[in-house]
Amino acid sequence: MRLPLQDDESSEEDPAREKRALIGLSLVSGVGAQRMRALLATFDTPSSVFQASRSALTRVDGIGPQTAEAILTFDDRAAVEREMERAEKLDATLLSPWDERFPDRLREIYDPPAFLWMRGTLRPTEGPMITIVGTRRCTDYGRTQAHHFAAELTRRGFTIVSGLAYGVDAAAHRGALDAGGRTLAVLGSGVGRIYPQKHTGLAERITEQGAVLSEYGLDADPDASNFPERNRILSGLSLGTLVVESYSEGGALITARLSLEQNREVFAVPGAVTKAPSRGTNRLIQRGHAKLVLEVEDLLEELPDVTVEDPDTVEAETVSAEQGPDPTEALSGEEEKLYEALTETPVHIDALCEETGLDPSTALPILLKLEFKGLVHQMAGKQFYRA
């Protein structure tokens, strides 16, 4: 049969031909990630799937007559072209398992993704990775700890992996970015459909210092069933998973369980026994499923084979590599006063006003300007800290 590639298939190089076939396979009705993995495990290449007979297709686990028929009759080259044009517009790259940029550790898990759409960059020599996850409804303590651990691990040469969600995930990404390091966001939607939408700006920052990844179609909706499934990628990319605040149930605990199943390390930041957002993390520690970590060194003790960088050296190199004028030199008097009153620890607007003598109606617009300049971050409850 004719593959959904192009009119003259023989003139196209094999990698490009297989890329088109892989996109085509992803567009076939009824072929999800699990069935695609089964098909590729049987036939090795996407083009071979389209060349297979009906009987050969139905012998694949999970492929019934209806799905086999959909594969045999799929010939929508226009849809493949539209997907490729959409990818070009998004500057998105399709990574297949035979691409050298496809993360090695992800190949090792029981059910690796059949492909990944990527916006940004993945390096063949990417540093060691740690996944940081936690509840969307985190406290200021959880948000601060996620930011702190991400920044400190980044300074030691780690790449931070998380899921771009509200709360702990976003704080972890920002911690890595603020420290000048790399971070990867694994989505439960398509890379052309950033979810939550409010994190579109954060996703753009991530593409500049890492990558946004998804095993779903470019504009796939954030269906609820996608998120537990994508968690195996969160854990599979990394040497281990650090859980920062989790209720008794939640996606972070699913990621921790998957990490254990994948023979990866699990760490947890303890919290107050009276606080619901720490019950999940405290239980992980209590049951021996996670190592309690109070500082980065506690985590590094469980990774003796990983070579880490000296944070003082990394910071010095980062400073020496900076180009352009210092953005703080162009601040107005009131901007400088507010900026000098801030530290890396979140401070409430009332405390800032008391220290600077400014009223909230004056201070808040100035803080917003500083945030636009990338000098300040705002947390829930009108709390601010230096970027």
Secondary structure, DSSP 8 states (H G I E B T S, - for coil): ---SS-S-GGGS-HHHHHHHHHHHHHHSTT--HHHHHHHHHHHSSHHHHHHS-HHHHHTSTT--HHHHHHHHH---HHHHHHHHHHHHHHTEEEE-TTSTTS-HHHHTSSS--S-EEEEE---TT---EEEEE--SS--HHHHHHHHHHHHHHHHTT-EEEE---TTHHHHHHHHHHHTT--EEEE-SS-TTS-SSGGGHHHHHHHHHSEEEEESS-TT----TTHHHHHHHHHHHTSSEEEEE---SSSHHHHHHHHHHHTT-EEEEE---TT-GGGHHHHHHHHTTSSEE-SSHHHHHTT-TT-----HHHHHHHHHHH--S--GGGG--HHHHHHHHH--SS-EEHHHHHHHH---HHHHHHHHHHHHHTTSEEEETTTEEEE-
